[in-house]
Amino acid sequence: MEINLFNNTDRVPKPKREVRIENVTITPYPDRFRVHVAVGVTPFQERPNLLLVVHDEQDRMVNELNVIETMHYDMEFTLHLRGMTDPAGAYTLTIDLFYETRNPSQDQRIEAFVIPPADNEMDT
């Protein structure tokens, strides 16, 4: 008799050597000072760590988020763009997935995104 604990065999937890960042979605909020980030990783047997870092066009770090031993393989975060009066411009989000050490990370994704300029029509 076979007992199937997982309805979707593609989502069976994997050993840590097979865990990767599978997808990343970045959506700016209307206020332009925050971004919604959705990260999906391979379902895992051992809980991984993540480091998310946002840099602006001048390569200044404007946000950093550490996730220690996450329990979820589908995650959502709100990241604030700090230290500026106008956030319009190009940014990069770097995500490292790692276990014991981050150097080197087990997997890394670098995603670019743009915060649009303010809509001046509302000011008139």
Buried (B, 14 or more C-beta within 10 A) or exposed (E): EEEEEEEEEEEEBBEBEEBBBBEBEBEBBEEBBBBEBEBBBBBBEEBBBBBBBBBBEEEEEBBEBEBEEBEEBEBEBEBBBEEEEEBEBEBBBBBBBBBEEBEEBBBBBEBEBEBEEEEEEEEE
